Amino acid sequence: MGYYSGRVVVITGAGSGIGRALAVDLAGQGARLALSDQNTDAVAATVRRCEGAGAWVRGDTLDVTDRSAVLTYAQALAEESGPVDLVFAVAGVIHTGTVLDSEFEDIEHVINVNFWGVVNTVKAFLPHVIAAKRSGHVVIVSSVFGIVAAPHYSAYSASKFAVRGFTEALRQEMVLDGHEVAVTGVYPGGVRTSILRNGRFASREDASVIARTFDKKIARTEPEKAAEIILRGVRRRRAYVLVGMDARLVSAFIRVAGSAYQGLLPWGRRLSRWWR
């Protein structure tokens, strides 16, 4: 039997991208899956793929910003399946635009989904994961933008830095309080998903150019490869998982450059515009 075989695994944001890739990979490894997404059709498609691999799957439409719904969902699942072994908080959105141009509504949307969605998910499931004892594991997806901030991504960076802090504090609390629950923070670089194409853009941003540039020049890692890296790190109970060479390079760069990177990134952005 493999590491994930028979374990109850919760994945939010399972309708596409990394969430779907994790679900499909885990289905092939014999996990029992509870999949959710705000997009009903998308999560249903993921459920069908996982059922095709012979997995036990429950699919639900869930908005992670709806705290009451998340709490109800966690309780219902625990009553149906018993202790929850692993929770993957994957659901996320993005917004592109300067602080000056961005609308409050768009900033709030990113913070609500990316940060409060994680808090709601972890708070709802943590008692059930603790009940799983040594098999308990919380996996929270941040971003390389939770390691380094970038211009035009202030809301996204803020949400992912907050997720990083929340994850690291949670890990320390589990150790301090004597719980056997592992906590892993995941920091993907450019992964070929639809997050940017489905994102929100400030009025002066060229959405088509930004999405095309991301797909052609930044998104170097396929979701399936990202899932493989994440699951290997989780199996080894790693505290940090960097996904993609770009994430590893950024992490190394920040360790060397420190806060000086804040002067280098705008310079690099201007240079790239000049060459283009």
VOKE-983824 format. One line per field, with one value per residue (C-alpha): residue number from 1; residue in one letter; x, y, z. Coordinates in nm, 3 decimals. Layout:
N
n: NUM:...
res: a:...
x: X:...
y: Y:...
z: Z:...
END
This chain:
276
n: 1:2:3:4:5:6:7:8:9:10:11:12:13:14:15:16:17:18:19:20:21:22:23:24:25:26:27:28:29:30:31:32:33:34:35:36:37:38:39:40:41:42:43:44:45:46:47:48:49:50:51:52:53:54:55:56:57:58:59:60:61:62:63:64:65:66:67:68:69:70:71:72:73:74:75:76:77:78:79:80:81:82:83:84:85:86:87:88:89:90:91:92:93:94:95:96:97:98:99:100:101:102:103:104:105:106:107:108:109:110:111:112:113:114:115:116:117:118:119:120:121:122:123:124:125:126:127:128:129:130:131:132:133:134:135:136:137:138:139:140:141:142:143:144:145:146:147:148:149:150:151:152:153:154:155:156:157:158:159:160:161:162:163:164:165:166:167:168:169:170:171:172:173:174:175:176:177:178:179:180:181:182:183:184:185:186:187:188:189:190:191:192:193:194:195:196:197:198:199:200:201:202:203:204:205:206:207:208:209:210:211:212:213:214:215:216:217:218:219:220:221:222:223:224:225:226:227:228:229:230:231:232:233:234:235:236:237:238:239:240:241:242:243:244:245:246:247:248:249:250:251:252:253:254:255:256:257:258:259:260:261:262:263:264:265:266:267:268:269:270:271:272:273:274:275:276
res: m:g:y:y:s:g:r:v:v:v:i:t:g:a:g:s:g:i:g:r:a:l:a:v:d:l:a:g:q:g:a:r:l:a:l:s:d:q:n:t:d:a:v:a:a:t:v:r:r:c:e:g:a:g:a:w:v:r:g:d:t:l:d:v:t:d:r:s:a:v:l:t:y:a:q:a:l:a:e:e:s:g:p:v:d:l:v:f:a:v:a:g:v:i:h:t:g:t:v:l:d:s:e:f:e:d:i:e:h:v:i:n:v:n:f:w:g:v:v:n:t:v:k:a:f:l:p:h:v:i:a:a:k:r:s:g:h:v:v:i:v:s:s:v:f:g:i:v:a:a:p:h:y:s:a:y:s:a:s:k:f:a:v:r:g:f:t:e:a:l:r:q:e:m:v:l:d:g:h:e:v:a:v:t:g:v:y:p:g:g:v:r:t:s:i:l:r:n:g:r:f:a:s:r:e:d:a:s:v:i:a:r:t:f:d:k:k:i:a:r:t:e:p:e:k:a:a:e:i:i:l:r:g:v:r:r:r:r:a:y:v:l:v:g:m:d:a:r:l:v:s:a:f:i:r:v:a:g:s:a:y:q:g:l:l:p:w:g:r:r:l:s:r:w:w:r
x: 0.000:0.121:0.153:-0.180:-0.378:-0.701:-0.644:-0.921:-0.799:-0.976:-0.886:-1.033:-1.001:-1.017:-1.196:-0.883:-0.510:-0.303:-0.612:-0.737:-0.389:-0.352:-0.691:-0.619:-0.276:-0.414:-0.701:-0.443:-0.273:-0.588:-0.682:-1.042:-1.118:-1.341:-1.319:-1.468:-1.469:-1.687:-1.740:-1.992:-1.922:-1.546:-1.543:-1.788:-1.543:-1.262:-1.482:-1.550:-1.180:-1.103:-1.390:-1.250:-0.936:-1.149:-1.130:-1.399:-1.487:-1.722:-1.767:-1.918:-1.973:-1.812:-1.721:-1.428:-1.514:-1.849:-1.739:-2.067:-2.074:-1.714:-1.782:-2.096:-1.908:-1.624:-1.862:-2.069:-1.759:-1.616:-1.944:-1.941:-1.574:-1.432:-1.103:-0.968:-0.606:-0.498:-0.631:-0.498:-0.603:-0.552:-0.835:-0.703:-0.758:-0.546:-0.578:-0.341:-0.308:-0.129:-0.251:-0.360:-0.569:-0.710:-1.065:-1.128:-1.368:-1.095:-0.843:-1.100:-1.189:-0.828:-0.779:-1.111:-1.043:-0.669:-0.633:-0.971:-1.045:-0.737:-0.826:-1.183:-1.068:-0.800:-1.016:-1.301:-1.092:-0.812:-0.996:-1.071:-0.712:-0.581:-0.809:-0.623:-0.307:0.014:-0.153:-0.282:-0.140:-0.237:-0.103:-0.144:-0.065:0.094:0.298:0.641:0.469:0.453:0.834:0.887:0.646:0.605:0.467:0.109:0.041:0.007:-0.321:-0.204:0.134:-0.031:-0.263:0.015:0.253:-0.034:-0.086:0.284:0.275:-0.040:0.116:0.440:0.257:0.027:0.326:0.482:0.153:0.118:0.467:0.421:0.087:0.215:-0.005:0.132:-0.011:0.238:0.203:0.345:0.363:0.373:0.532:0.468:0.636:0.477:0.239:0.038:-0.312:-0.603:-0.569:-0.443:-0.681:-0.967:-0.828:-0.936:-0.754:-0.742:-0.869:-0.528:-0.399:-0.395:-0.545:-0.480:-0.112:-0.055:-0.224:-0.037:0.298:0.229:0.138:0.435:0.718:0.640:0.424:0.697:0.559:0.265:0.003:0.074:0.442:0.349:0.125:0.404:0.647:0.391:0.291:0.652:0.719:0.406:0.501:0.835:0.652:0.849:0.781:0.841:0.788:0.915:0.749:0.949:1.300:1.176:1.052:1.386:1.577:1.359:1.401:1.781:1.782:1.592:1.829:2.119:1.959:1.742:1.533:1.751:1.536:1.275:1.502:1.609:1.267:1.141:1.475:1.443:1.085:1.188:1.477:1.248:1.018:1.313:1.433:1.083
y: 0.000:0.348:0.646:0.799:0.478:0.479:0.826:1.085:1.387:1.724:1.951:2.298:2.455:2.106:2.215:2.305:2.361:2.233:2.127:1.904:1.761:1.674:1.504:1.293:1.191:1.099:0.904:0.686:0.630:0.502:0.808:0.878:1.222:1.512:1.766:2.113:2.418:2.722:2.606:2.322:2.193:2.205:2.005:1.756:1.701:1.636:1.393:1.196:1.169:1.048:0.799:0.667:0.577:0.376:0.624:0.699:1.061:1.318:1.639:1.962:2.317:2.536:2.903:2.912:3.272:3.152:3.063:2.907:2.686:2.572:2.485:2.292:2.111:2.008:1.872:1.679:1.525:1.424:1.258:1.067:0.967:0.997:1.180:1.376:1.285:1.559:1.901:2.079:2.446:2.526:2.762:3.097:3.396:3.680:4.048:4.256:4.633:4.911:5.013:5.346:5.186:4.890:4.899:4.819:4.545:4.363:4.389:4.260:3.972:3.852:3.883:3.711:3.410:3.368:3.450:3.416:3.112:2.945:3.054:2.929:2.595:2.535:2.644:2.422:2.109:2.139:1.960:1.671:1.660:1.659:1.360:1.174:1.200:1.102:1.088:1.444:1.697:2.050:2.166:2.534:2.674:3.019:3.138:3.257:3.594:3.499:3.509:3.815:4.101:4.234:4.558:4.538:4.238:4.413:4.247:3.902:3.943:4.070:3.769:3.520:3.680:3.658:3.292:3.227:3.387:3.197:2.868:2.918:3.019:2.717:2.485:2.623:2.590:2.224:2.156:2.372:2.212:1.859:1.776:1.532:1.724:1.820:2.158:2.221:2.553:2.528:2.801:2.749:2.955:2.979:2.686:2.645:2.702:2.930:3.148:3.454:3.414:3.399:3.680:4.038:4.333:4.703:4.935:5.020:4.662:4.478:4.147:3.961:4.060:3.975:3.635:3.555:3.653:3.440:3.136:3.167:3.297:3.237:2.926:2.665:2.395:2.173:2.118:1.744:1.807:2.055:1.793:1.536:1.775:1.872:1.516:1.409:1.693:1.614:1.246:1.354:1.591:1.889:2.232:2.411:2.292:2.507:2.421:2.487:2.606:2.967:2.931:2.784:3.064:3.333:3.179:3.172:3.527:3.663:3.492:3.675:4.009:4.058:4.373:4.512:4.317:4.592:4.823:4.559:4.439:4.776:4.822:4.477:4.549:4.874:4.695:4.421:4.686:4.857:4.533:4.442
z: 0.000:-0.088:0.145:0.039:-0.001:0.200:0.344:0.343:0.149:0.119:-0.174:-0.227:-0.571:-0.722:-1.039:-1.234:-1.229:-0.939:-0.742:-1.022:-1.086:-0.717:-0.715:-1.023:-0.895:-0.552:-0.708:-0.879:-0.544:-0.372:-0.166:-0.064:-0.200:-0.092:-0.373:-0.382:-0.605:-0.658:-1.018:-1.010:-1.362:-1.312:-0.990:-1.143:-1.430:-1.182:-0.990:-1.308:-1.384:-1.033:-1.034:-1.360:-1.166:-0.923:-0.633:-0.375:-0.444:-0.299:-0.500:-0.366:-0.484:-0.220:-0.186:0.057:0.151:0.291:0.644:0.749:0.439:0.494:0.859:0.764:0.487:0.720:0.982:0.727:0.573:0.911:1.004:0.676:0.660:1.011:1.077:0.781:0.711:0.471:0.375:0.066:0.066:-0.300:-0.402:-0.520:-0.751:-0.887:-0.972:-1.182:-1.150:-0.967:-0.624:-0.772:-1.047:-0.852:-0.721:-0.355:-0.463:-0.659:-0.374:-0.125:-0.356:-0.370:0.005:0.079:-0.142:-0.099:0.270:0.438:0.224:0.372:0.726:0.688:0.547:0.810:1.103:0.986:0.930:1.187:1.472:1.237:1.110:1.468:1.534:1.260:1.478:1.296:0.956:0.996:0.751:0.643:0.307:0.220:-0.124:-0.119:-0.420:-0.520:-0.469:-0.103:-0.109:-0.326:-0.400:-0.751:-0.897:-1.027:-0.799:-0.464:-0.364:-0.472:-0.302:0.016:0.027:-0.035:0.218:0.469:0.383:0.436:0.782:0.875:0.762:0.953:1.272:1.241:1.204:1.522:1.713:1.618:1.757:2.068:2.156:2.103:1.803:1.550:1.256:0.985:0.810:0.464:0.281:-0.098:-0.313:-0.685:-0.953:-1.296:-1.338:-1.657:-1.516:-1.602:-1.290:-1.477:-1.773:-1.522:-1.308:-1.266:-1.420:-1.344:-1.617:-1.766:-1.778:-2.111:-2.001:-2.327:-2.340:-1.974:-2.004:-2.326:-2.175:-1.869:-2.079:-2.316:-2.098:-1.729:-1.690:-1.739:-1.508:-1.598:-1.323:-1.324:-1.253:-0.981:-0.819:-0.833:-0.659:-0.395:-0.313:-0.285:-0.041:0.161:0.177:0.325:0.564:0.437:0.586:0.254:-0.101:-0.387:-0.720:-1.035:-1.111:-1.111:-0.752:-0.644:-0.817:-0.661:-0.316:-0.360:-0.498:-0.199:0.045:-0.125:-0.213:0.096:0.083:-0.197:-0.444:-0.416:-0.610:-0.860:-0.976:-1.108:-1.287:-1.443:-1.550:-1.721:-1.894:-2.027:-2.173:-2.345:-2.504:-2.618
END
